[in-house]
Each structure stands twice: as C-alpha cells, then as structure tokens.
Amino acid sequence: MTGWIALGKAPDGVRACAMKGGRLLEQVTAGSEGAALENLSEPAERIVRIGDGTPAALPANILPEGGHGLPGFSQKSPPDVIGAWVRLWLAGFLSNQPNWDGVINATEGPVSHWIHISAGEAVSSQSFLTPRLIDALGGAETPDTDAMNDSLSRPERLAAHLRAAEVAGNMQALTGHLIGAELAAARAYWLGQQVAVIAPPPAPIAAALKAQSVPCETQTPDDLLAPGLAAIGKTLGL
C-alpha cells in the first residue's frame, strides 16, 4: 500500500496526517507546513493538500473527481465557502452511511454550516457565525433552553435579548438566544429532515435540536477524520 500524507490548514494550525492506504497512522498539528511534516515519523510518497484548488461550486459531489488535492465548497447564493476539512468529515460520515440523505450541521472553528446532503452530493448550504459571536460575547458552552426557545420564537428581538442577558450576567441565556436565532433562520434545513451534527463536545446545536424534539445523531470531527481520509484516498487511488 502507498504511503501518503494529507496536509492542510485547520483552525488550530497546519494539520498533517500520515496514511498507509486507507489507514491513519498518525496526525500532528504545527504552526507551519514544514514543522508539521518534520513532526511526522512516517515517510510518504505523495502529499494530498487539503484545501488546495478552486472550491467546488454547489451542488457538488462530496468525494473529489480526481486531482491531487481536496478543495472545499463554494456557493453563489447565498454566498458561502465551506472548508475542505468539513468536506472530508462529510466524506467520512457518508462512508459509514452511504445512502444517507438529510441535513448535516458541521461546526468548524467560528462557523456553523447547515449542508443539505442528497445522493452523495452537497446540494446547498446556509452558514452562520454563531460560534464566533458566542465566543466574542463571552457566552457559555451550554445554552439556556428557555432563552433558546425565546429567540427561536421571536428572533427579531435577538439584540434586545442579548443586552438583557449581558446586563444580568447570564451567559447561558446569551448562548441560548444566539443558538435560538440560528435555529429560526435555519428552520428550512432542519424542520422535517433527517439531521446529523458534526461538532466537538458539548455540541450545543445538537442539544438545541433535541430540545425541539428533532432527532439527530452527533459525531465529532475526530470520529470522522480517519474514515474521511480513507474515502478520499480510495477515490484518488491511494
């Protein structure tokens, strides 16, 4: 089997993953490509650059159609860009459930993406800066359910709700209001759909959906890294 390396920028630095065929041997994160490659103990005959190339315009296949890298996705309306690591997670998710259709909410760093998946394609997306806003405003990791329901029902009052939560020092309410507003805006994506969430714990979107009696399965990016790399490697003939 061929040794190869998946290499690309991630929210926490430059990530390098050493592969042997479809098996993940090790992964490291460093401040630069050179440092990441130096920190790997496994040699490689080929580097697949994650995020390299022109983003594929939606709708597009989750798996790449040849080439030497894995670009992300782009969308013209509404304007959106989805990172290549998210595309890789989607590939890992579908490799475990190849006939799955529905909506996947994937959180990468400061952005929350709602992506409609059908027949192995990413059909459309709607993305939000909710994680960035929660961080910037000092929100809590877990949302207050009452605040979330409030903003889900009346998203036009979001700014007033945020001020009230700030004055009261209720950071769980602040997070709840922001997530409730996101759910209100993304209602067409999750209402009546099969939903999955890809996010690091505690995955507040998953908790919010379950509070609305929306069944969803939750996986972490780490869960999907190895199967995603294996799927990409197989598609590229590695």
C-alpha positions as CSV (number, residue, x, y, z in Angstrom):
1,M,0.0,0.0,0.0
2,T,1.1,3.5,-0.8
3,G,2.2,5.9,2.0
4,W,0.7,9.4,1.7
5,I,0.2,12.5,3.8
6,A,-2.9,14.7,4.0
7,L,-1.8,18.2,4.7
8,G,-3.7,21.5,5.1
9,K,-4.5,24.5,7.2
10,A,-7.0,24.0,10.1
11,P,-8.4,26.4,12.7
12,D,-5.7,25.2,15.2
13,G,-2.8,25.4,12.8
14,V,-1.4,23.2,10.0
15,R,-2.5,19.6,10.3
16,A,-0.7,16.7,8.8
17,C,-2.0,13.1,8.7
18,A,0.2,10.1,7.8
19,M,-1.7,7.4,5.9
20,K,-0.9,3.9,4.7
21,G,-3.5,3.2,2.1
22,G,-6.8,3.7,3.9
23,R,-5.3,3.5,7.4
24,L,-4.5,6.6,9.5
25,L,-1.1,6.1,11.2
26,E,-0.6,9.4,13.0
27,Q,-1.6,13.1,12.9
28,V,0.2,16.2,14.1
29,T,-0.6,19.9,14.2
30,A,2.0,22.6,14.0
31,G,2.4,26.3,13.1
32,S,3.7,25.7,9.6
33,E,3.7,23.1,6.9
34,G,7.4,22.5,7.3
35,A,7.1,21.9,11.1
36,A,4.1,19.6,10.6
37,L,5.9,17.5,8.1
38,E,9.0,17.3,10.3
39,N,7.0,16.2,13.2
40,L,5.6,13.1,11.3
41,S,7.6,10.0,11.9
42,E,6.2,8.2,8.7
43,P,7.7,8.9,5.3
44,A,5.4,9.4,2.3
45,E,5.4,9.1,-1.4
46,R,2.7,11.6,-2.0
47,I,1.1,14.7,-0.3
48,V,-2.6,15.4,-0.7
49,R,-3.3,19.0,0.1
50,I,-6.5,19.6,2.0
51,G,-7.9,22.9,0.8
52,D,-5.9,23.0,-2.4
53,G,-7.6,24.1,-5.6
54,T,-10.7,26.0,-6.6
55,P,-13.6,25.3,-4.3
56,A,-16.3,23.1,-6.0
57,A,-19.5,25.0,-6.6
58,L,-22.6,23.6,-5.0
59,P,-24.2,21.3,-5.9
60,A,-21.2,19.1,-6.0
61,N,-20.1,15.5,-5.1
62,I,-18.8,15.0,-1.6
63,L,-15.9,13.0,-3.0
64,P,-13.4,14.7,-5.3
65,E,-13.4,13.8,-9.0
66,G,-9.7,13.1,-9.4
67,G,-7.0,15.6,-9.0
68,H,-4.2,15.9,-6.4
69,G,-5.9,17.6,-3.5
70,L,-9.2,18.2,-1.8
71,P,-10.7,21.7,-2.3
72,G,-13.6,22.9,-0.2
73,F,-17.0,24.0,-1.5
74,S,-18.4,27.4,-2.6
75,Q,-21.9,28.7,-3.2
76,K,-23.1,31.7,-5.1
77,S,-26.4,32.3,-3.4
78,P,-26.4,32.9,-0.5
79,P,-22.6,33.5,-0.8
80,D,-20.8,30.8,1.2
81,V,-17.5,28.9,1.5
82,I,-17.1,25.6,3.2
83,G,-13.7,24.4,4.2
84,A,-12.1,21.3,2.8
85,W,-11.8,19.7,6.3
86,V,-15.6,19.9,6.6
87,R,-15.8,18.2,3.2
88,L,-13.6,15.5,4.5
89,W,-15.8,15.0,7.5
90,L,-18.8,14.7,5.2
91,A,-17.0,12.0,3.2
92,G,-16.3,10.1,6.5
93,F,-19.9,10.4,7.6
94,L,-21.2,9.1,4.2
95,S,-18.6,6.3,4.1
96,N,-20.3,4.8,7.2
97,Q,-23.8,5.6,5.9
98,P,-23.6,5.6,2.1
99,N,-27.3,6.1,1.4
100,W,-27.9,8.8,3.9
101,D,-29.9,11.8,2.8
102,G,-30.7,14.8,5.0
103,V,-29.0,17.8,6.6
104,I,-25.7,17.9,8.4
105,N,-24.8,20.7,10.7
106,A,-21.0,20.9,10.8
107,T,-19.1,23.3,13.1
108,E,-15.6,24.2,12.2
109,G,-14.0,26.8,14.4
110,P,-16.1,30.0,14.4
111,V,-18.6,28.9,11.7
112,S,-21.7,26.7,11.8
113,H,-22.6,25.2,8.4
114,W,-26.0,23.6,7.6
115,I,-25.5,21.4,4.5
116,H,-28.2,19.6,2.6
117,I,-26.9,16.2,1.5
118,S,-28.6,14.0,-1.2
119,A,-27.3,11.1,-3.3
120,G,-23.7,11.7,-2.3
121,E,-23.8,15.4,-3.1
122,A,-23.7,18.6,-1.1
123,V,-26.7,20.3,-2.6
124,S,-26.9,23.6,-0.8
125,S,-25.7,25.3,2.4
126,Q,-26.5,28.1,4.9
127,S,-23.8,29.1,7.3
128,F,-23.7,31.2,10.5
129,L,-21.1,33.0,12.6
130,T,-22.9,31.9,15.8
131,P,-19.8,30.2,17.4
132,R,-17.8,33.4,16.8
133,L,-20.5,35.5,18.3
134,I,-20.8,33.3,21.4
135,D,-17.0,33.5,21.9
136,A,-16.8,37.3,21.3
137,L,-19.7,38.0,23.7
138,G,-18.4,35.6,26.4
139,G,-21.2,33.1,26.1
140,A,-21.3,29.8,28.0
141,E,-20.7,26.4,26.4
142,T,-24.2,25.2,27.0
143,P,-27.4,27.2,26.1
144,D,-30.2,28.1,28.4
145,T,-33.3,26.3,27.0
146,D,-35.8,29.0,27.8
147,A,-33.6,31.7,26.2
148,M,-33.2,29.5,23.1
149,N,-36.9,28.9,22.8
150,D,-37.5,32.7,23.2
151,S,-35.3,33.6,20.3
152,L,-36.4,30.7,18.2
153,S,-40.0,32.1,18.5
154,R,-39.1,35.8,18.3
155,P,-35.7,36.1,16.5
156,E,-36.4,39.8,15.7
157,R,-35.8,40.6,19.4
158,L,-32.3,39.0,19.4
159,A,-30.4,42.2,20.0
160,A,-32.6,43.2,23.0
161,H,-32.4,39.7,24.4
162,L,-28.6,39.7,24.2
163,R,-28.4,43.0,26.0
164,A,-30.7,41.8,28.8
165,A,-28.6,38.6,29.2
166,E,-25.4,40.7,29.3
167,V,-26.7,43.0,32.0
168,A,-28.0,40.1,34.0
169,G,-24.6,38.3,33.6
170,N,-26.5,35.2,32.3
171,M,-24.0,33.8,29.8
172,Q,-26.1,30.6,29.3
173,A,-29.0,32.8,28.2
174,L,-26.8,34.7,25.9
175,T,-25.7,31.4,24.2
176,G,-29.3,30.2,24.1
177,H,-30.5,33.4,22.4
178,L,-27.8,33.2,19.7
179,I,-28.5,29.5,19.0
180,G,-32.2,30.0,19.0
181,A,-31.8,32.8,16.4
182,E,-29.7,30.4,14.3
183,L,-32.3,27.7,14.5
184,A,-35.0,30.1,13.5
185,A,-33.0,31.2,10.4
186,A,-32.1,27.6,9.5
187,R,-35.6,26.2,10.1
188,A,-36.0,25.1,6.5
189,Y,-32.9,23.0,6.8
190,W,-33.8,21.0,10.0
191,L,-37.6,21.0,10.1
192,G,-38.9,17.6,9.0
193,Q,-35.4,16.5,7.9
194,Q,-33.1,13.7,8.9
195,V,-30.4,15.6,10.8
196,A,-26.8,14.9,11.9
197,V,-24.5,17.1,13.8
198,I,-20.7,17.2,13.4
199,A,-19.1,19.2,16.2
200,P,-16.7,19.0,19.1
201,P,-18.3,18.5,22.5
202,P,-20.5,19.8,24.0
203,A,-22.2,20.3,20.6
204,P,-24.8,22.9,21.7
205,I,-26.6,22.7,18.3
206,A,-27.3,19.1,19.0
207,A,-28.7,19.8,22.4
208,A,-30.8,22.6,21.0
209,L,-32.3,20.4,18.3
210,K,-33.1,17.7,20.8
211,A,-34.9,20.3,22.9
212,Q,-37.1,20.9,19.9
213,S,-37.8,17.1,19.7
214,V,-35.7,16.9,16.5
215,P,-33.9,13.5,16.5
216,C,-30.3,13.9,15.4
217,E,-27.1,11.8,15.7
218,T,-23.9,13.5,16.8
219,Q,-20.3,12.8,15.8
220,T,-17.1,14.7,16.4
221,P,-14.6,15.7,13.7
222,D,-12.2,13.3,15.3
223,D,-14.7,10.5,14.8
224,L,-14.8,11.2,11.0
225,L,-11.2,12.0,10.3
226,A,-9.9,8.5,9.6
227,P,-12.9,7.3,7.6
228,G,-12.9,10.6,5.7
229,L,-9.2,10.3,4.8
230,A,-9.8,6.6,3.8
231,A,-12.6,7.6,1.5
232,I,-10.6,10.4,-0.1
233,G,-7.6,8.2,-0.5
234,K,-9.6,5.5,-2.2
235,T,-11.2,8.0,-4.6
236,L,-7.7,9.3,-5.5
237,G,-6.3,5.8,-6.0
238,L,-4.0,5.8,-3.0
